[in-house]
């Protein structure tokens, strides 16, 4: 596996927010995966490929700057 394909953690928190961010990132062409541990007090984790991490973080930051409106 190429190092650029390694999973990189970009978010950990509420499942509803992780699911929304997953949808937002995938609408931008960024593949994501959510890791959850049911029956454990561990927040879900959202991962992207290392090569997409910077772009994903920028999309999330843009979303947060826009007051939780859909990023453009």
CHARMM internal coordinates of N, CA and C (Angstrom, degrees):
IC EDIT
DIST 1 N 1 CA 1.4416
DIST 1 CA 1 C 1.5226
ANGL 1 N 1 CA 1 C 109.33
DIST 1 C 2 N 1.3077
ANGL 1 CA 1 C 2 N 115.74
DIHE 1 N 1 CA 1 C 2 N 133.97
DIST 2 N 2 CA 1.4586
ANGL 1 C 2 N 2 CA 122.94
DIHE 1 CA 1 C 2 N 2 CA 177.22
DIST 2 CA 2 C 1.5299
ANGL 2 N 2 CA 2 C 108.93
DIHE 1 C 2 N 2 CA 2 C -68.52
DIST 2 C 3 N 1.3254
ANGL 2 CA 2 C 3 N 117.81
DIHE 2 N 2 CA 2 C 3 N 141.64
DIST 3 N 3 CA 1.4627
ANGL 2 C 3 N 3 CA 120.77
DIHE 2 CA 2 C 3 N 3 CA -179.70
DIST 3 CA 3 C 1.5182
ANGL 3 N 3 CA 3 C 112.30
DIHE 2 C 3 N 3 CA 3 C -59.34
DIST 3 C 4 N 1.3291
ANGL 3 CA 3 C 4 N 118.19
DIHE 3 N 3 CA 3 C 4 N -30.41
DIST 4 N 4 CA 1.4607
ANGL 3 C 4 N 4 CA 121.36
DIHE 3 CA 3 C 4 N 4 CA 178.07
DIST 4 CA 4 C 1.5222
ANGL 4 N 4 CA 4 C 112.28
DIHE 3 C 4 N 4 CA 4 C -66.60
DIST 4 C 5 N 1.3358
ANGL 4 CA 4 C 5 N 117.58
DIHE 4 N 4 CA 4 C 5 N -16.96
DIST 5 N 5 CA 1.4619
ANGL 4 C 5 N 5 CA 121.98
DIHE 4 CA 4 C 5 N 5 CA 178.91
DIST 5 CA 5 C 1.5310
ANGL 5 N 5 CA 5 C 112.90
DIHE 4 C 5 N 5 CA 5 C -91.95
DIST 5 C 6 N 1.3244
ANGL 5 CA 5 C 6 N 117.84
DIHE 5 N 5 CA 5 C 6 N -5.55
DIST 6 N 6 CA 1.4564
ANGL 5 C 6 N 6 CA 120.70
DIHE 5 CA 5 C 6 N 6 CA -178.98
DIST 6 CA 6 C 1.5251
ANGL 6 N 6 CA 6 C 110.21
DIHE 5 C 6 N 6 CA 6 C -65.32
DIST 6 C 7 N 1.3330
ANGL 6 CA 6 C 7 N 117.72
DIHE 6 N 6 CA 6 C 7 N 141.29
DIST 7 N 7 CA 1.4607
ANGL 6 C 7 N 7 CA 120.13
DIHE 6 CA 6 C 7 N 7 CA 178.78
DIST 7 CA 7 C 1.5235
ANGL 7 N 7 CA 7 C 111.36
DIHE 6 C 7 N 7 CA 7 C -68.62
DIST 7 C 8 N 1.3334
ANGL 7 CA 7 C 8 N 114.99
DIHE 7 N 7 CA 7 C 8 N 139.14
DIST 8 N 8 CA 1.4520
ANGL 7 C 8 N 8 CA 122.22
DIHE 7 CA 7 C 8 N 8 CA 179.91
DIST 8 CA 8 C 1.5189
ANGL 8 N 8 CA 8 C 108.56
DIHE 7 C 8 N 8 CA 8 C -126.62
DIST 8 C 9 N 1.3105
ANGL 8 CA 8 C 9 N 116.69
DIHE 8 N 8 CA 8 C 9 N 126.05
DIST 9 N 9 CA 1.4553
ANGL 8 C 9 N 9 CA 122.21
DIHE 8 CA 8 C 9 N 9 CA 179.78
DIST 9 CA 9 C 1.5203
ANGL 9 N 9 CA 9 C 109.60
DIHE 8 C 9 N 9 CA 9 C -70.85
DIST 9 C 10 N 1.3660
ANGL 9 CA 9 C 10 N 116.06
DIHE 9 N 9 CA 9 C 10 N 127.76
DIST 10 N 10 CA 1.4591
ANGL 9 C 10 N 10 CA 118.81
DIHE 9 CA 9 C 10 N 10 CA 177.70
DIST 10 CA 10 C 1.5261
ANGL 10 N 10 CA 10 C 112.69
DIHE 9 C 10 N 10 CA 10 C -122.95
DIST 10 C 11 N 1.3332
ANGL 10 CA 10 C 11 N 117.54
DIHE 10 N 10 CA 10 C 11 N -12.07
DIST 11 N 11 CA 1.4639
ANGL 10 C 11 N 11 CA 120.05
DIHE 10 CA 10 C 11 N 11 CA -179.28
DIST 11 CA 11 C 1.5193
ANGL 11 N 11 CA 11 C 109.96
DIHE 10 C 11 N 11 CA 11 C -157.82
DIST 11 C 12 N 1.3292
ANGL 11 CA 11 C 12 N 114.82
DIHE 11 N 11 CA 11 C 12 N 143.98
DIST 12 N 12 CA 1.4545
ANGL 11 C 12 N 12 CA 121.42
DIHE 11 CA 11 C 12 N 12 CA 171.87
DIST 12 CA 12 C 1.5205
ANGL 12 N 12 CA 12 C 106.39
DIHE 11 C 12 N 12 CA 12 C -144.99
DIST 12 C 13 N 1.3262
ANGL 12 CA 12 C 13 N 116.84
DIHE 12 N 12 CA 12 C 13 N 126.57
DIST 13 N 13 CA 1.4592
ANGL 12 C 13 N 13 CA 119.61
DIHE 12 CA 12 C 13 N 13 CA -178.36
DIST 13 CA 13 C 1.5126
ANGL 13 N 13 CA 13 C 111.54
DIHE 12 C 13 N 13 CA 13 C 172.72
DIST 13 C 14 N 1.3139
ANGL 13 CA 13 C 14 N 115.69
DIHE 13 N 13 CA 13 C 14 N -147.52
DIST 14 N 14 CA 1.4603
ANGL 13 C 14 N 14 CA 122.50
DIHE 13 CA 13 C 14 N 14 CA -177.96
DIST 14 CA 14 C 1.5348
ANGL 14 N 14 CA 14 C 111.04
DIHE 13 C 14 N 14 CA 14 C -60.94
DIST 14 C 15 N 1.3347
ANGL 14 CA 14 C 15 N 116.99
DIHE 14 N 14 CA 14 C 15 N 141.20
DIST 15 N 15 CA 1.4588
ANGL 14 C 15 N 15 CA 121.36
DIHE 14 CA 14 C 15 N 15 CA -179.55
DIST 15 CA 15 C 1.5196
ANGL 15 N 15 CA 15 C 111.31
DIHE 14 C 15 N 15 CA 15 C -62.30
DIST 15 C 16 N 1.3326
ANGL 15 CA 15 C 16 N 118.15
DIHE 15 N 15 CA 15 C 16 N -36.84
DIST 16 N 16 CA 1.4650
ANGL 15 C 16 N 16 CA 120.24
DIHE 15 CA 15 C 16 N 16 CA -179.61
DIST 16 CA 16 C 1.5213
ANGL 16 N 16 CA 16 C 110.93
DIHE 15 C 16 N 16 CA 16 C -65.58
DIST 16 C 17 N 1.3338
ANGL 16 CA 16 C 17 N 117.24
DIHE 16 N 16 CA 16 C 17 N -40.53
DIST 17 N 17 CA 1.4629
ANGL 16 C 17 N 17 CA 120.12
DIHE 16 CA 16 C 17 N 17 CA 178.41
DIST 17 CA 17 C 1.5220
ANGL 17 N 17 CA 17 C 110.80
DIHE 16 C 17 N 17 CA 17 C -70.29
DIST 17 C 18 N 1.3206
ANGL 17 CA 17 C 18 N 117.42
DIHE 17 N 17 CA 17 C 18 N -39.95
DIST 18 N 18 CA 1.4714
ANGL 17 C 18 N 18 CA 120.92
DIHE 17 CA 17 C 18 N 18 CA 177.36
DIST 18 CA 18 C 1.5250
ANGL 18 N 18 CA 18 C 110.36
DIHE 17 C 18 N 18 CA 18 C -61.05
DIST 18 C 19 N 1.3271
ANGL 18 CA 18 C 19 N 116.93
DIHE 18 N 18 CA 18 C 19 N -42.62
DIST 19 N 19 CA 1.4676
ANGL 18 C 19 N 19 CA 120.69
DIHE 18 CA 18 C 19 N 19 CA 179.76
DIST 19 CA 19 C 1.5211
ANGL 19 N 19 CA 19 C 110.86
DIHE 18 C 19 N 19 CA 19 C -65.67
DIST 19 C 20 N 1.3459
ANGL 19 CA 19 C 20 N 116.89
DIHE 19 N 19 CA 19 C 20 N -40.57
DIST 20 N 20 CA 1.4658
ANGL 19 C 20 N 20 CA 119.63
DIHE 19 CA 19 C 20 N 20 CA 178.08
DIST 20 CA 20 C 1.5235
ANGL 20 N 20 CA 20 C 110.64
DIHE 19 C 20 N 20 CA 20 C -64.28
DIST 20 C 21 N 1.3305
ANGL 20 CA 20 C 21 N 117.04
DIHE 20 N 20 CA 20 C 21 N -47.12
DIST 21 N 21 CA 1.4696
ANGL 20 C 21 N 21 CA 120.42
DIHE 20 CA 20 C 21 N 21 CA 179.97
DIST 21 CA 21 C 1.5191
ANGL 21 N 21 CA 21 C 111.06
DIHE 20 C 21 N 21 CA 21 C -62.20
DIST 21 C 22 N 1.3242
ANGL 21 CA 21 C 22 N 117.57
DIHE 21 N 21 CA 21 C 22 N -37.70
DIST 22 N 22 CA 1.4666
ANGL 21 C 22 N 22 CA 121.15
DIHE 21 CA 21 C 22 N 22 CA 176.23
DIST 22 CA 22 C 1.5197
ANGL 22 N 22 CA 22 C 109.80
DIHE 21 C 22 N 22 CA 22 C -58.51
DIST 22 C 23 N 1.3194
ANGL 22 CA 22 C 23 N 116.28
DIHE 22 N 22 CA 22 C 23 N -46.90
DIST 23 N 23 CA 1.4629
ANGL 22 C 23 N 23 CA 121.08
DIHE 22 CA 22 C 23 N 23 CA 179.42
DIST 23 CA 23 C 1.5246
ANGL 23 N 23 CA 23 C 111.11
DIHE 22 C 23 N 23 CA 23 C -63.36
DIST 23 C 24 N 1.3244
ANGL 23 CA 23 C 24 N 116.86
DIHE 23 N 23 CA 23 C 24 N -44.21
DIST 24 N 24 CA 1.4680
ANGL 23 C 24 N 24 CA 121.58
DIHE 23 CA 23 C 24 N 24 CA 179.42
DIST 24 CA 24 C 1.5234
ANGL 24 N 24 CA 24 C 110.79
DIHE 23 C 24 N 24 CA 24 C -60.59
DIST 24 C 25 N 1.3302
ANGL 24 CA 24 C 25 N 116.76
DIHE 24 N 24 CA 24 C 25 N -48.00
DIST 25 N 25 CA 1.4687
ANGL 24 C 25 N 25 CA 120.38
DIHE 24 CA 24 C 25 N 25 CA -178.62
DIST 25 CA 25 C 1.5214
ANGL 25 N 25 CA 25 C 111.35
DIHE 24 C 25 N 25 CA 25 C -65.74
DIST 25 C 26 N 1.3183
ANGL 25 CA 25 C 26 N 117.46
DIHE 25 N 25 CA 25 C 26 N -41.43
DIST 26 N 26 CA 1.4613
ANGL 25 C 26 N 26 CA 119.80
DIHE 25 CA 25 C 26 N 26 CA -179.45
DIST 26 CA 26 C 1.5235
ANGL 26 N 26 CA 26 C 111.01
DIHE 25 C 26 N 26 CA 26 C -67.31
DIST 26 C 27 N 1.3350
ANGL 26 CA 26 C 27 N 117.95
DIHE 26 N 26 CA 26 C 27 N -28.87
DIST 27 N 27 CA 1.4637
ANGL 26 C 27 N 27 CA 120.07
DIHE 26 CA 26 C 27 N 27 CA 175.60
DIST 27 CA 27 C 1.5213
ANGL 27 N 27 CA 27 C 110.95
DIHE 26 C 27 N 27 CA 27 C -68.41
DIST 27 C 28 N 1.3358
ANGL 27 CA 27 C 28 N 116.26
DIHE 27 N 27 CA 27 C 28 N -19.13
DIST 28 N 28 CA 1.4672
ANGL 27 C 28 N 28 CA 122.50
DIHE 27 CA 27 C 28 N 28 CA 176.69
DIST 28 CA 28 C 1.5311
ANGL 28 N 28 CA 28 C 112.13
DIHE 27 C 28 N 28 CA 28 C -96.16
DIST 28 C 29 N 1.3369
ANGL 28 CA 28 C 29 N 116.55
DIHE 28 N 28 CA 28 C 29 N 7.11
DIST 29 N 29 CA 1.4548
ANGL 28 C 29 N 29 CA 120.82
DIHE 28 CA 28 C 29 N 29 CA 177.92
DIST 29 CA 29 C 1.5165
ANGL 29 N 29 CA 29 C 114.75
DIHE 28 C 29 N 29 CA 29 C 83.26
DIST 29 C 30 N 1.3271
ANGL 29 CA 29 C 30 N 117.40
DIHE 29 N 29 CA 29 C 30 N 17.49
DIST 30 N 30 CA 1.4639
ANGL 29 C 30 N 30 CA 121.85
DIHE 29 CA 29 C 30 N 30 CA 179.94
DIST 30 CA 30 C 1.5248
ANGL 30 N 30 CA 30 C 108.37
DIHE 29 C 30 N 30 CA 30 C -103.21
DIST 30 C 31 N 1.3217
ANGL 30 CA 30 C 31 N 116.57
DIHE 30 N 30 CA 30 C 31 N 116.19
DIST 31 N 31 CA 1.4617
ANGL 30 C 31 N 31 CA 121.26
DIHE 30 CA 30 C 31 N 31 CA 177.89
DIST 31 CA 31 C 1.5249
ANGL 31 N 31 CA 31 C 109.75
DIHE 30 C 31 N 31 CA 31 C -68.75
DIST 31 C 32 N 1.3235
ANGL 31 CA 31 C 32 N 115.76
DIHE 31 N 31 CA 31 C 32 N 136.27
DIST 32 N 32 CA 1.4600
ANGL 31 C 32 N 32 CA 120.78
DIHE 31 CA 31 C 32 N 32 CA -179.55
DIST 32 CA 32 C 1.5196
ANGL 32 N 32 CA 32 C 110.47
DIHE 31 C 32 N 32 CA 32 C -133.98
DIST 32 C 33 N 1.3213
ANGL 32 CA 32 C 33 N 115.32
DIHE 32 N 32 CA 32 C 33 N 164.46
DIST 33 N 33 CA 1.4629
ANGL 32 C 33 N 33 CA 120.67
DIHE 32 CA 32 C 33 N 33 CA 171.02
DIST 33 CA 33 C 1.5174
ANGL 33 N 33 CA 33 C 107.65
DIHE 32 C 33 N 33 CA 33 C -144.42
DIST 33 C 34 N 1.3266
ANGL 33 CA 33 C 34 N 115.31
DIHE 33 N 33 CA 33 C 34 N 145.79
DIST 34 N 34 CA 1.4621
ANGL 33 C 34 N 34 CA 121.55
DIHE 33 CA 33 C 34 N 34 CA 177.11
DIST 34 CA 34 C 1.5175
ANGL 34 N 34 CA 34 C 108.04
DIHE 33 C 34 N 34 CA 34 C -111.87
DIST 34 C 35 N 1.3220
ANGL 34 CA 34 C 35 N 114.99
DIHE 34 N 34 CA 34 C 35 N 130.99
DIST 35 N 35 CA 1.4648
ANGL 34 C 35 N 35 CA 120.90
DIHE 34 CA 34 C 35 N 35 CA 175.09
DIST 35 CA 35 C 1.5225
ANGL 35 N 35 CA 35 C 107.26
DIHE 34 C 35 N 35 CA 35 C -106.63
DIST 35 C 36 N 1.3132
ANGL 35 CA 35 C 36 N 115.88
DIHE 35 N 35 CA 35 C 36 N 122.73
DIST 36 N 36 CA 1.4575
ANGL 35 C 36 N 36 CA 120.18
DIHE 35 CA 35 C 36 N 36 CA 176.95
DIST 36 CA 36 C 1.5199
ANGL 36 N 36 CA 36 C 109.42
DIHE 35 C 36 N 36 CA 36 C -125.53
DIST 36 C 37 N 1.3039
ANGL 36 CA 36 C 37 N 115.39
DIHE 36 N 36 CA 36 C 37 N 150.71
DIST 37 N 37 CA 1.4558
ANGL 36 C 37 N 37 CA 121.84
DIHE 36 CA 36 C 37 N 37 CA 175.46
DIST 37 CA 37 C 1.5238
ANGL 37 N 37 CA 37 C 105.71
DIHE 36 C 37 N 37 CA 37 C -122.49
DIST 37 C 38 N 1.3314
ANGL 37 CA 37 C 38 N 115.47
DIHE 37 N 37 CA 37 C 38 N 102.39
DIST 38 N 38 CA 1.4500
ANGL 37 C 38 N 38 CA 119.32
DIHE 37 CA 37 C 38 N 38 CA -179.63
DIST 38 CA 38 C 1.5239
ANGL 38 N 38 CA 38 C 109.84
DIHE 37 C 38 N 38 CA 38 C -73.60
DIST 38 C 39 N 1.2910
ANGL 38 CA 38 C 39 N 115.59
DIHE 38 N 38 CA 38 C 39 N 150.55
DIST 39 N 39 CA 1.4611
ANGL 38 C 39 N 39 CA 123.16
DIHE 38 CA 38 C 39 N 39 CA 179.89
DIST 39 CA 39 C 1.5275
ANGL 39 N 39 CA 39 C 112.64
DIHE 38 C 39 N 39 CA 39 C 65.44
DIST 39 C 40 N 1.3175
ANGL 39 CA 39 C 40 N 116.06
DIHE 39 N 39 CA 39 C 40 N 24.87
DIST 40 N 40 CA 1.4599
ANGL 39 C 40 N 40 CA 120.68
DIHE 39 CA 39 C 40 N 40 CA 176.11
DIST 40 CA 40 C 1.5263
ANGL 40 N 40 CA 40 C 107.92
DIHE 39 C 40 N 40 CA 40 C -140.90
DIST 40 C 41 N 1.3170
ANGL 40 CA 40 C 41 N 117.83
DIHE 40 N 40 CA 40 C 41 N 145.09
DIST 41 N 41 CA 1.4714
ANGL 40 C 41 N 41 CA 120.31
DIHE 40 CA 40 C 41 N 41 CA -179.13
DIST 41 CA 41 C 1.5316
ANGL 41 N 41 CA 41 C 112.32
DIHE 40 C 41 N 41 CA 41 C -80.14
DIST 41 C 42 N 1.3188
ANGL 41 CA 41 C 42 N 115.97
DIHE 41 N 41 CA 41 C 42 N 54.28
DIST 42 N 42 CA 1.4645
ANGL 41 C 42 N 42 CA 121.99
DIHE 41 CA 41 C 42 N 42 CA -178.81
DIST 42 CA 42 C 1.5244
ANGL 42 N 42 CA 42 C 107.75
DIHE 41 C 42 N 42 CA 42 C -118.08
DIST 42 C 43 N 1.3390
ANGL 42 CA 42 C 43 N 118.27
DIHE 42 N 42 CA 42 C 43 N 125.49
DIST 43 N 43 CA 1.4562
ANGL 42 C 43 N 43 CA 119.03
DIHE 42 CA 42 C 43 N 43 CA -179.75
DIST 43 CA 43 C 1.5334
ANGL 43 N 43 CA 43 C 111.09
DIHE 42 C 43 N 43 CA 43 C -68.38
DIST 43 C 44 N 1.3262
ANGL 43 CA 43 C 44 N 116.79
DIHE 43 N 43 CA 43 C 44 N 151.00
DIST 44 N 44 CA 1.4653
ANGL 43 C 44 N 44 CA 119.29
DIHE 43 CA 43 C 44 N 44 CA 177.19
DIST 44 CA 44 C 1.5260
ANGL 44 N 44 CA 44 C 110.24
DIHE 43 C 44 N 44 CA 44 C -64.36
DIST 44 C 45 N 1.3079
ANGL 44 CA 44 C 45 N 115.28
DIHE 44 N 44 CA 44 C 45 N 154.12
DIST 45 N 45 CA 1.4636
ANGL 44 C 45 N 45 CA 122.01
DIHE 44 CA 44 C 45 N 45 CA -179.93
DIST 45 CA 45 C 1.5267
ANGL 45 N 45 CA 45 C 108.93
DIHE 44 C 45 N 45 CA 45 C -121.97
DIST 45 C 46 N 1.3170
ANGL 45 CA 45 C 46 N 115.72
DIHE 45 N 45 CA 45 C 46 N 136.39
DIST 46 N 46 CA 1.4580
ANGL 45 C 46 N 46 CA 122.49
DIHE 45 CA 45 C 46 N 46 CA 179.74
DIST 46 CA 46 C 1.5235
ANGL 46 N 46 CA 46 C 108.63
DIHE 45 C 46 N 46 CA 46 C -107.86
DIST 46 C 47 N 1.3227
ANGL 46 CA 46 C 47 N 115.25
DIHE 46 N 46 CA 46 C 47 N 126.93
DIST 47 N 47 CA 1.4674
ANGL 46 C 47 N 47 CA 121.47
DIHE 46 CA 46 C 47 N 47 CA -177.52
DIST 47 CA 47 C 1.5222
ANGL 47 N 47 CA 47 C 110.78
DIHE 46 C 47 N 47 CA 47 C -120.11
DIST 47 C 48 N 1.3377
ANGL 47 CA 47 C 48 N 115.44
DIHE 47 N 47 CA 47 C 48 N 149.69
DIST 48 N 48 CA 1.4593
ANGL 47 C 48 N 48 CA 123.16
DIHE 47 CA 47 C 48 N 48 CA 169.96
DIST 48 CA 48 C 1.5269
ANGL 48 N 48 CA 48 C 107.25
DIHE 47 C 48 N 48 CA 48 C -132.56
DIST 48 C 49 N 1.3201
ANGL 48 CA 48 C 49 N 115.87
DIHE 48 N 48 CA 48 C 49 N 167.91
DIST 49 N 49 CA 1.4718
ANGL 48 C 49 N 49 CA 118.54
DIHE 48 CA 48 C 49 N 49 CA 174.11
DIST 49 CA 49 C 1.5271
ANGL 49 N 49 CA 49 C 109.23
DIHE 48 C 49 N 49 CA 49 C -67.94
DIST 49 C 50 N 1.3017
ANGL 49 CA 49 C 50 N 116.15
DIHE 49 N 49 CA 49 C 50 N 146.85
DIST 50 N 50 CA 1.4699
ANGL 49 C 50 N 50 CA 121.60
DIHE 49 CA 49 C 50 N 50 CA -179.15
DIST 50 CA 50 C 1.5275
ANGL 50 N 50 CA 50 C 111.14
DIHE 49 C 50 N 50 CA 50 C -51.29
DIST 50 C 51 N 1.3014
ANGL 50 CA 50 C 51 N 117.51
DIHE 50 N 50 CA 50 C 51 N -40.95
DIST 51 N 51 CA 1.4683
ANGL 50 C 51 N 51 CA 120.58
DIHE 50 CA 50 C 51 N 51 CA -177.69
DIST 51 CA 51 C 1.5298
ANGL 51 N 51 CA 51 C 112.26
DIHE 50 C 51 N 51 CA 51 C -64.57
DIST 51 C 52 N 1.3384
ANGL 51 CA 51 C 52 N 117.60
DIHE 51 N 51 CA 51 C 52 N -22.70
DIST 52 N 52 CA 1.4660
ANGL 51 C 52 N 52 CA 122.26
DIHE 51 CA 51 C 52 N 52 CA -178.62
DIST 52 CA 52 C 1.5244
ANGL 52 N 52 CA 52 C 113.05
DIHE 51 C 52 N 52 CA 52 C -99.64
DIST 52 C 53 N 1.3219
ANGL 52 CA 52 C 53 N 118.05
DIHE 52 N 52 CA 52 C 53 N -4.08
DIST 53 N 53 CA 1.4594
ANGL 52 C 53 N 53 CA 121.43
DIHE 52 CA 52 C 53 N 53 CA -171.52
DIST 53 CA 53 C 1.5278
ANGL 53 N 53 CA 53 C 112.74
DIHE 52 C 53 N 53 CA 53 C -60.11
DIST 53 C 54 N 1.3089
ANGL 53 CA 53 C 54 N 118.96
DIHE 53 N 53 CA 53 C 54 N -47.63
DIST 54 N 54 CA 1.4642
ANGL 53 C 54 N 54 CA 121.15
DIHE 53 CA 53 C 54 N 54 CA -177.82
DIST 54 CA 54 C 1.5252
ANGL 54 N 54 CA 54 C 110.59
DIHE 53 C 54 N 54 CA 54 C -62.07
DIST 54 C 55 N 1.3169
ANGL 54 CA 54 C 55 N 117.19
DIHE 54 N 54 CA 54 C 55 N -45.14
DIST 55 N 55 CA 1.4586
ANGL 54 C 55 N 55 CA 121.32
DIHE 54 CA 54 C 55 N 55 CA 178.68
DIST 55 CA 55 C 1.5234
ANGL 55 N 55 CA 55 C 110.31
DIHE 54 C 55 N 55 CA 55 C -62.60
DIST 55 C 56 N 1.3270
ANGL 55 CA 55 C 56 N 117.50
DIHE 55 N 55 CA 55 C 56 N -42.59
DIST 56 N 56 CA 1.4637
ANGL 55 C 56 N 56 CA 121.70
DIHE 55 CA 55 C 56 N 56 CA -180.00
DIST 56 CA 56 C 1.5252
ANGL 56 N 56 CA 56 C 110.97
DIHE 55 C 56 N 56 CA 56 C -62.15
DIST 56 C 57 N 1.3108
ANGL 56 CA 56 C 57 N 117.13
DIHE 56 N 56 CA 56 C 57 N -43.69
DIST 57 N 57 CA 1.4650
ANGL 56 C 57 N 57 CA 121.09
DIHE 56 CA 56 C 57 N 57 CA 179.01
DIST 57 CA 57 C 1.5273
ANGL 57 N 57 CA 57 C 110.08
DIHE 56 C 57 N 57 CA 57 C -62.82
DIST 57 C 58 N 1.3227
ANGL 57 CA 57 C 58 N 117.32
DIHE 57 N 57 CA 57 C 58 N -40.00
DIST 58 N 58 CA 1.4656
ANGL 57 C 58 N 58 CA 120.86
DIHE 57 CA 57 C 58 N 58 CA 178.33
DIST 58 CA 58 C 1.5269
ANGL 58 N 58 CA 58 C 111.20
DIHE 57 C 58 N 58 CA 58 C -63.71
DIST 58 C 59 N 1.3256
ANGL 58 CA 58 C 59 N 117.87
DIHE 58 N 58 CA 58 C 59 N -41.08
DIST 59 N 59 CA 1.4656
ANGL 58 C 59 N 59 CA 121.55
DIHE 58 CA 58 C 59 N 59 CA 178.22
DIST 59 CA 59 C 1.5306
ANGL 59 N 59 CA 59 C 109.81
DIHE 58 C 59 N 59 CA 59 C -63.00
DIST 59 C 60 N 1.3229
ANGL 59 CA 59 C 60 N 117.34
DIHE 59 N 59 CA 59 C 60 N -44.22
DIST 60 N 60 CA 1.4601
ANGL 59 C 60 N 60 CA 121.47
DIHE 59 CA 59 C 60 N 60 CA 179.91
DIST 60 CA 60 C 1.5293
ANGL 60 N 60 CA 60 C 110.70
DIHE 59 C 60 N 60 CA 60 C -64.81
DIST 60 C 61 N 1.3268
ANGL 60 CA 60 C 61 N 117.03
DIHE 60 N 60 CA 60 C 61 N -43.78
DIST 61 N 61 CA 1.4651
ANGL 60 C 61 N 61 CA 120.40
DIHE 60 CA 60 C 61 N 61 CA 179.02
DIST 61 CA 61 C 1.5234
ANGL 61 N 61 CA 61 C 110.97
DIHE 60 C 61 N 61 CA 61 C -63.56
DIST 61 C 62 N 1.3275
ANGL 61 CA 61 C 62 N 117.31
DIHE 61 N 61 CA 61 C 62 N -40.15
DIST 62 N 62 CA 1.4625
ANGL 61 C 62 N 62 CA 121.21
DIHE 61 CA 61 C 62 N 62 CA 177.48
DIST 62 CA 62 C 1.5299
ANGL 62 N 62 CA 62 C 109.88
DIHE 61 C 62 N 62 CA 62 C -62.23
DIST 62 C 63 N 1.3131
ANGL 62 CA 62 C 63 N 116.84
DIHE 62 N 62 CA 62 C 63 N -42.49
DIST 63 N 63 CA 1.4648
ANGL 62 C 63 N 63 CA 121.73
DIHE 62 CA 62 C 63 N 63 CA 177.48
DIST 63 CA 63 C 1.5280
ANGL 63 N 63 CA 63 C 110.20
DIHE 62 C 63 N 63 CA 63 C -59.58
DIST 63 C 64 N 1.3110
ANGL 63 CA 63 C 64 N 117.68
DIHE 63 N 63 CA 63 C 64 N -45.93
DIST 64 N 64 CA 1.4632
ANGL 63 C 64 N 64 CA 121.61
DIHE 63 CA 63 C 64 N 64 CA -179.03
DIST 64 CA 64 C 1.5318
ANGL 64 N 64 CA 64 C 111.55
DIHE 63 C 64 N 64 CA 64 C -66.53
DIST 64 C 65 N 1.3431
ANGL 64 CA 64 C 65 N 117.41
DIHE 64 N 64 CA 64 C 65 N -39.99
DIST 65 N 65 CA 1.4691
ANGL 64 C 65 N 65 CA 121.03
DIHE 64 CA 64 C 65 N 65 CA 178.20
DIST 65 CA 65 C 1.5208
ANGL 65 N 65 CA 65 C 111.71
DIHE 64 C 65 N 65 CA 65 C -62.38
DIST 65 C 66 N 1.3131
ANGL 65 CA 65 C 66 N 116.68
DIHE 65 N 65 CA 65 C 66 N -34.19
DIST 66 N 66 CA 1.4608
ANGL 65 C 66 N 66 CA 121.23
DIHE 65 CA 65 C 66 N 66 CA -176.78
DIST 66 CA 66 C 1.5251
ANGL 66 N 66 CA 66 C 111.91
DIHE 65 C 66 N 66 CA 66 C -84.07
DIST 66 C 67 N 1.3026
ANGL 66 CA 66 C 67 N 117.65
DIHE 66 N 66 CA 66 C 67 N 19.20
DIST 67 N 67 CA 1.4525
ANGL 66 C 67 N 67 CA 121.82
DIHE 66 CA 66 C 67 N 67 CA 174.78
DIST 67 CA 67 C 1.5159
ANGL 67 N 67 CA 67 C 113.64
DIHE 66 C 67 N 67 CA 67 C 64.21
DIST 67 C 68 N 1.3355
ANGL 67 CA 67 C 68 N 115.59
DIHE 67 N 67 CA 67 C 68 N 41.33
DIST 68 N 68 CA 1.4622
ANGL 67 C 68 N 68 CA 122.15
DIHE 67 CA 67 C 68 N 68 CA 177.32
DIST 68 CA 68 C 1.5283
ANGL 68 N 68 CA 68 C 112.98
DIHE 67 C 68 N 68 CA 68 C 71.00
DIST 68 C 69 N 1.3422
ANGL 68 CA 68 C 69 N 117.22
DIHE 68 N 68 CA 68 C 69 N 16.06
DIST 69 N 69 CA 1.4552
ANGL 68 C 69 N 69 CA 119.96
DIHE 68 CA 68 C 69 N 69 CA 172.08
DIST 69 CA 69 C 1.5201
ANGL 69 N 69 CA 69 C 107.62
DIHE 68 C 69 N 69 CA 69 C -85.55
DIST 69 C 70 N 1.3225
ANGL 69 CA 69 C 70 N 116.72
DIHE 69 N 69 CA 69 C 70 N 160.73
DIST 70 N 70 CA 1.4563
ANGL 69 C 70 N 70 CA 120.85
DIHE 69 CA 69 C 70 N 70 CA 178.62
DIST 70 CA 70 C 1.5216
ANGL 70 N 70 CA 70 C 109.26
DIHE 69 C 70 N 70 CA 70 C -61.08
DIST 70 C 71 N 1.3384
ANGL 70 CA 70 C 71 N 116.76
DIHE 70 N 70 CA 70 C 71 N 128.32
DIST 71 N 71 CA 1.4515
ANGL 70 C 71 N 71 CA 121.60
DIHE 70 CA 70 C 71 N 71 CA 179.25
DIST 71 CA 71 C 1.5206
ANGL 71 N 71 CA 71 C 110.24
DIHE 70 C 71 N 71 CA 71 C -67.29
DIST 71 C 72 N 1.3277
ANGL 71 CA 71 C 72 N 115.35
DIHE 71 N 71 CA 71 C 72 N 145.19
DIST 72 N 72 CA 1.4721
ANGL 71 C 72 N 72 CA 120.07
DIHE 71 CA 71 C 72 N 72 CA -179.68
DIST 72 CA 72 C 1.4816
ANGL 72 N 72 CA 72 C 111.41
DIHE 71 C 72 N 72 CA 72 C -106.88
END
COOR INIT
IC SEED 1 N 1 CA 1 C
IC BUILD
